[in-house]
Amino acid sequence: MHQASVGFHCPECVAAEHTRTVNPIRAGFARPVLTIALIVINAAVWVGGQVVWRSSDALDTSAAVITKWALFASIPTQVSQVGGRPVYSGYLGVAEGQWYRLLSAGFIHAGLIHIAMNMWVLYVLGRIIETQLGRSRMGLIYFASLFAGSLGALLLAPNVPTVGASGAIFGLMGAILAIAKARGIALRNTGLVGLVVLNLVITFSLSRYISVGAHVGGLIGGAVAGLVVVDLPDRMRNADRRTRMMVSWAGGIGLCLVFIASAIVVANAAGNGFAGG
């Protein structure tokens, strides 16, 4: 399987000298409701897939689930021999209009161990971000990172099935780095840089099993989303809270649309090349 789980412990960013004044945490941010909801959805998708499309191994995801929901640009469903040469037909994928794969791939996993590790990391990391920034901003960052990860996967390995929440999770880590840097927090005091480097080393070392494009794309997309969704509105000191939230939502949704559109363009180009070859 192209995607693999990620593993890292992310310490809470602590305020250092020269930090900017930020809005205090509101009582409504005390519980990581969105983080828990995302974990429940991922778990429900896993269980549902195993019940509806039985796998030959209880620990592995059914091949039918991968075929129906994984991310890839274009893969033939039929192969026949003509004159001793294979002839491919019946293509399906993002290039054939199945754009939902850009989202659905982020909610299916290669196996029980894969989803268990990803959900544990999502809980550790998502809880920190959601309680600090709020549900809406955490959600905008998460989905922008997910779509950025899909774009990255299609750029580097367009026709290899990719699954997992790792791209979105890497995006949360990238957002923490970007926001901490923008707020003047000394990153050397948090250990975040070391964690990013360590996980990138693991990603590239195991590139045969891990989607490098999804991880790097998610990391970059999350960093950009952190700046657009959080840092930019926080710099609008003369604006009221409603205006800042509108800027956050507009920026987050705008990034999602840009990443989605770019992924579709990349998939169409890769799909045409595959069919023509």
Beta strands, then each sheet from edge to edge (+ up, - down):
strand 1: 75-82
strand 2: 85-92
sheet 1: 1+ 2-
end
